[in-house]
Amino acid sequence: MTTPALQTARLVLRPLQRADREAIVAGINDLEVSRWLARVPFPYGLADADWFLDYLAGGAERAWGIFDADRPAGVVGLGEEFGYWLARSHWGRGHATEAGRAVLGAHFSDSEAGPVAAGHVADNAPSVRVLAKLGFAHAGPRVIRCRALNRDMASRTVVLTPDAWQRLSNPRRSSIG
């Protein structure tokens, strides 16, 4: 499965490369970032970035580096679940929503595309807002193991269906009929 480069009004999303490993570490080796993610250890080092890049090379999921004016801002991915993270210096700028729309738009451009699941830590209000803006709906509670904090955390599963994406992408069409 090929990961195409994507462009938005402000961002470039491109497949991650070995040359991105230091930027990945710089952005995610921050407890305020990694504490909201299940699979990410803290501290996060170059060996962790290498493992992640090798994992992506295996084709299990697709991930894009998020770049704002050629500066790395974070990562967005789509595999078993949709997920993203942003370096703290890029929080509050709408980058997660913008990158998410590009990735989900590419996914749902395939008429055979199925629903997309995601999850968020229950008290992560910024992610709740981003996922709601992207059209995800609550599907149920769950508990995740946060590697960075080494503890279980209350979480929620959310799902975005092709129909919900179409309604969100074509608001005039959905209000007509």
N, C-alpha and C positions, 0 to 999 in steps of 0.2 A: 504494500500500500504506500503510495507516494504521498509525501507531505508537501503540498504546494505553498509557495510564498503567498501571503495575503497582504493587502494594503487597505488602510482606512484613511479617513481625512487627516489624522494626526500620527498614525502609527504604521510601522512596518512589522509584520509577523513573518518570520522565516524559520525554516527548520534549524534546530540547534546543531552546532558544530563543535568540534574539539576546541576550537579557538574561543568558544564561549565559556569554557569551564571556570575561569577565574571570575567572570561576571556573575555566573550562577552562584558561586560561593559567596561573593561579596554581597549579593542581594538576599540570600536565604540564610546565611550564617548570622542571623539576628533573631534572638528569642522572640521578639515581638512579631516576627513573621512566621517562624517555624512552629510556634505554639498553637497555631490555628490549623495545622496540617497533620494528618494522621501518619503518613509514611516517612516523614522527614526527621532525621536525627538532629540533635543539637549537642555539641557543636557540629557544624557541617563543614567538611573539608574537601580538598581536591580529590581524594579517593572516593568520596561520596558522589561528587559530580561525575567522575569517571564511570562509576557504577551506573548512574542514571543515564549517561550518554550511551553506554553499552546496552543497557536495557532498551532504550529507544531504537537502537540499531537493529535489535532483534525483531522489531515490527509489532510488538504487542500493543502499542498505542502510538498516537501521533502527538507531537508537542512542537510548539513554536516559541521561539524567543520573541518577546515583545520589545520593540525598539522605538523610542521616542527621540526623534532627531538624532538618530544613530547612537543614542545612549541606551544601554540595556535597562529595561524597566522591570522585567519579570518573565514569567513563563505561563503559557496557557496550553492545556492538553485535552485530548479526547481519546479515551480508551474505554474501559469498563464504565468509567464515569467521566464527566466533564469536570475539570478542575483548573485552578489558576493560583498564582501568587504574584504579588508585586513587592519590589523593594520598598521599604518604608518611605524613602524619598519620593515615591510616586503615588502614595496614597492620596485619596481625595481629589483626584484629577479626572475621574471618569475613564481611566485606562482599562480597568477590568471589564466594565460594561462594553466599551468600544471593541476591545479585543474579543470578548465573548460573542458579540454580535457577528463579527467576521467569521469566527470559527464555526459557530452554529449555522450561519447563513450558508457556508460552504457545505456543511454536513447535510442540511435540509434541501440543498439544491438538487440532490439525488432524489428522484421521485420514490425510490425504494427505501429511503432512510427511515429508520425506526425511532422510537422515543430515546431520549437521552436522560440518564440519571445523573444526579450530583448529590453532594452532601455538604453540610456545614455544621460546625460546632454550634450548639444551640444558642450560646450567648454572643456569637460573632455578628453583631448588628450590621456592620458594613457588608458582609457577605450575604446576609439575608436580603438586604436592599438590592445588591447587584443581581442576585439570582431571580428576585421578583421582577426587576426591570427586564430581564432576559426572557421572562414568561414561565419560569419554573413554578410548579405548584407543589405544595406539601403532600408527601406521600406516606409519611410515618416516622416515628422516632427510632433511633438506634443508639447504640453505644459504640464508640470507636476508641481504639488504643492510640493515644498520642505519644509517639516515640520521643519527641523533644522534651515532653514533661514527664514521661514514663508513668502515665496514669490513664485510666479510662475516663472518657468525657461524654457527656450527653450530646447527642448529635441528631440531625434530622436528615432524612432522605427527601429529595425533591426530584420531580420529573418534568421534562418538557416534551410534549407530544408534537408530532408534525402538525396537527390541527391548531394547537395553541400557538405554534411558531407562525403559521400562516395568518392567523388572526392578528398577531402582534405585528407581523411584517406588512400586512395589507389592511390597516384599520378601516378604510373606507369600504372595502369589499365585505368585511364582516358585519358592518352596520347596515348594509343594504338588504340583506335577505333574511 
